[in-house]
Every structure is written in C-alpha cells, then in structure tokens.
Amino acid sequence: MGAAEARLFAEQGATVVLTDVQDELGHKVAAEIAASGGVAVYRRLNVSDESEWEETVGWVEAQYGRLDVVVNNAGIFSGRMGRLSDYTEQDWDRVIAVNATGVFLGTKVGARSMRRTVTSEVRGGSIINVSSVYGLVGAPGEGPYPASKGAVRSFTKAAAVQLAPDNIRVNSVHPGFIDTPQAASLMDDPVERAALVERTPIGRIGTSEDVAWGIVYLASDESTYMTGAEFIIDGGITAQ
C-alpha cells in the first residue's frame, strides 16, 4: 500500500520521501517514481526507533524546508494464526513496536516538525495513521494485530484533539481486505480468497489504489475540516 500511496502522492505533485527497512524495494519504488516524472527519494527508517525518526525528519527539513504530511503506514502481522494462548510475549512486543509505537513516534516527531514551520503562509499539516478494520472489530485467529490497530484508532483521536490548536489534523484509515504482498498467504489461496470476498458486501478484494486515494484526500486541502475521523475503506465489511 505504501508504494501505491507514494506513486499517487507524486502524481498529485508532492515531493515524496519513502521510508522502510526494505532497502532494495524502497529504492526501486523511488526510482520508478522519478523515472515517471515525479519527485521521490528513499531513506531507511525503523519506525520503532525514535532517534531514527528524528534523523529522518531532520533530513527532510534540511533538504526541503518543511514537512507537510506524515503517513504512518508501516505494519506487520504476528506471523501466525491461532488462539490467544498461542501467542508469546515476543509476538506481542514485536507487533506493538511497529504498528502502535511506530505510529506514536511518527506523530510525535512529525507534529514537532510541523509546528516549527508554522507561518502566516504555511500553517499546520496532516498526519494519517493507517489502522485496519480490525482496529474497529475483532479479528478471528489474531491477538497482537487487532490490539495494535485498535491502539492506532484511539491514539489518533487523542492526537487530533491535542494538535488541533496547531491546525495539525490527525486521522486514521481503516482498510479492509486488501490485495498486497503481505497478505499473499491468504490472497493466493483460492478458498481463503473466496471466503474474504464472501465477507465483503461490495463483492471484491480491495486494491492498494483504493486505499491510496483515501489517504491522498486526507492529506489534501479538500479535507481541512476532518480530524480525529475514522476513514473506513473496507467494501462494507464493518457495515454488517
């Protein structure tokens, strides 16, 4: 999803800084965007490390003058499906570190940067935190993942209230079943895929582009009255 979001932001005229720990893939996506006429660079960032956030945001300020938008998109699964008793403390800590702590740090450091560049012409910014439908409802066969995504939902509302006086908007996005490489273990199984489609009223699996358009909207001036909102892009799953 992050690659699709980066491409769409660049198409809309944004200067994009992609971050990840998958260096080869990150450089590849940035090069593809540049080759198509966009502006994009890749930098390595472990989202659970505050010092790396500080270094990355500092580099953005030095290179481009200011930071307008942060998309906290990094996310991982526990790597297993089972009962709650099957998960270890290490499973829990690893998922929470990326999915929840990473969002906290990105919001904290990003908002600090946005405050520094407030002027009469440039004020505030937009922070978009990617949660999940499983931040809203329970997930069968998972423990740490829905806990982390529920934390993103609640934290986003707290951050939105606190940062509103600075005109920094904070919203959460809740994708449903999206066809991504991370979900390949489910999507590539015809039986599992059919079951996911069956659970989705709109009758298909979502694409990364479906989510990207929602994120770009939340970053844009067209959504300046939205903060603390849950932007649900799930094909109707949570409407049932």
Secondary structure, DSSP 8 states (H G I E B T S, - for coil): -HHHHHHHHHHTT-EEEEEES-HHHHHHHHHHHHHTT-EEEEEE--TT-HHHHHHHHHHHHHHHS---EEEE------S----GGG--HHHHHHHHIIIIIHHHHHHHHHHHHHHHT--SS---EEEEEE--GGGTS--TT-SHHHHHHHHHHHHHHHHHHHHGGGTEEEEEEEE-SB--GGGHHHHTSHHHHHHHHHT-TTSS-B-HHHHHHHHHHHHSGGGTT--S-EEEESTTGGG-
